[in-house]
Amino acid sequence: MALAVFALWWPAAPAFAQSDADFLAAKATFEKGDRNRLAAMAPKLSGHVLAPYVEYWQLKLGIDEASPQAIRSYLDRYPNTPLADRLRVDWLKLLAKQGLWSRFAEDYPPPATDDVELACWGVLYRWQRDGDSALAAAIPLWFTGSSTPDACDPAFAALIRSGELTLADRRARFRLANEAGNLKTAQALGAALPGKDRVADRDYTAVTRNPLRALESGKFTWSTGGGRELALLALERAARSDAGAARPAWVTWRDRLPEADRDYGNARLAYHAARQLNAAANEWFGEAGAAKLSDDAAAWRVRAALRVQAWDDVLAAIDALSDAQRQDAAWRYWRARALAARGRKDEADALLVALAPEAHFYGVLAGEALGRRFAVPASRPLTPPAAELAVFAERPEVRRAVKLAALDMRRDSRREWYYIVRDLGDDALLLAADHARRVGMYDRAINTAERTQGRHDYALRYLAPFRGEFETAAKTQDVDVAMLYGIARQESRFAADIVSSAGAVGLMQLMPGTARWVAKQLGRGDYRQALIADAELNTQFGAFYFKYWLQRLDDMPALAAAAYNAGPGRAQAWRPPRPLEGAIWVETIPFNETRDYVKRVLANAMIYAQTFDTDTRSLTDRLGVVTPRNSTVVSAAALPGQ
């Protein structure tokens, strides 16, 4: 984003340009870990709006030698900021490692944090203060498929010695690590199991090297806990690759397992089959008995039933979800659809009526199921007085967030902005969103406007910047402009120069290889990679790429959106063997990110279409019926997006 956009908010822009360069040089010095050079550079930046960052970097690099007074001074001068909270966490960890519990107590507990290492240090602090009863707080930290910090080990070891972490708990974590694919963690957990429950490193490695062969051989010591865990490991790894191929061997041997282990294995096989869109997954879930499913597996049990439109099973699977899951809009909608399919119209309509006013994918579908045409909910926009906007703009934390965005330090800018808006009421949120819009921070404007609870401004939630570029691209490529806006809102939130971690660039998040391919198709001999973030070129190329796959995917926006996000090869592979309602197809997309992306893009497009008064099709019509893959469709294998 051009610095000129932001220079309007501060006087003497040329002077700030130089100090900005000094600041970025200081950042590079910090990243190299050069404490002495950073200390020499710091005085020159003492008046810069981002001076707190320079001071934080100095403290972080020298935290082992920092005085409590220096840390306390920083925390007191910058309270309720992301940097202060990060410094406090690092300081507490240092004090804990040094066993300085009295100083640790002065700043513990910190503001809410999900830092597991600090949580374990907190347990150890309370353990030495309160005795063994404090260790119970570490038990929830045990149940993870990830590795845990060394700080957790003393508490876990004590809980194992006392029997508060049981053998069943230890086996459960071993399974969680295998399910998560964290094989090194799982291997260590298995090797630490006692006696005949131990899973030797050699055996673990042999199974993971060729799990299907191990499963087919059935050569496990079925009478021991370790042997049974190896059998379930072989099933987990083989089913992850191909559940259908793993099933025959599993069925051959599963009766050798105790019922609880057999149910667990049946559930894992069905889960992987569901994610692989295997039509038998719903039937296989029926073999899982009393197995306790994770939230993710329970959701896939619903999707497996949806995929084959087994509405009784859909209802039963939704009813088995956790209380929190059942409140999700997706499962409220599909419960209504299942009730309607079973002839329970009044119950279905009651759910749909409650869902229809909500402005999202399922709210739109719920309204259409009731025969209503979707309408963007009424807005109550705020017109902030100029004086209030000026006061907000001059707040140090606001100036920091804007400057960080201008210097392309987007993650830090987002953190600062979150701290600014996290406790605001609706009017203050809309004022903050309006300020973000005025300075070109469109992503923050949208996200902030979306936080309101009672007073909403849909013009802020669904900003439409770069109107000329999008309309020209839509007209040139004969694409619905609302779909382009729907994609860009989800891809970039209209940050024109943003670069993703994968290297995608600009409003339409084009990969460099995709941009080169599009340039060739369009005969753009003048294209060079330095132009990829240009709004006009980026929207033109994005529109061409979307239209290209829309035409090759039966003019179905849902498939084309999935192709835009996950690649056309995957979108093709996910097509059903028989015609399937589009909404069910979207709900059963195997990738969580892509499933959410397609829903949001299509809902965005519905709102933009109404705003622009363009495509008036219903969402149900846009989704249509997804048909099996046409063998005459051009192969996607060698084309961009793969």
Secondary structure, DSSP 8 states (H G I E B T S, - for coil): --HHHHHTTSS-HHHHHHHHHHHHHHHHHHHHT-HHHHHHHGGGGTTSTTHHHHHHHHHHHTTTT--HHHHHHHHHHSTTSHHHHHHHHHHHHHHHHTT-HHHHHHS-S-SS---HHHHHHHHHHHHHHH-GGGGGGGHHHH--SS---GGGHHHHHHHHHHTSS-HHHHHHHHHHHHHHT-HHHHHHHHHTS-GGG---HHHHHHHHHSHHHHHHHT-S-TTSHHHHHHHHHHHHHHHHHHHHHHHHHHHHHGGGS-HHHHHHHHHHHHHHHHHTT-TTHHHHHTT-TT----HHHHHHHHHHHHHTT-HHHHHHHHHTS-HHHHTSHHHHHHHHHHHHHTT-HHHHHHHHHHHTTS-SHHHHHHHHHTT--------------HHHHHHHHTSHHHHHHHHHHHTT-HHHHHHHHHHHHTT--HHHHHHHHHHHHHTT-HHHHHHHHTT-SS---HHHHT---SHHHHHHHHHHHT--HHHHHHHHHHHTTT-TT-B-TT--BTTTTB-HHHHHHHHHHTT-TT--GGGTT-HHHHHHHHHHHHHHHHHHTTT-HHHHHHHHHH-HHHHHHT--SS-EEHHHHHHT-S-HHHHHHHHHHHHHHHHHHHHHT-----HHHHH-EE----TTS---TTSTT-
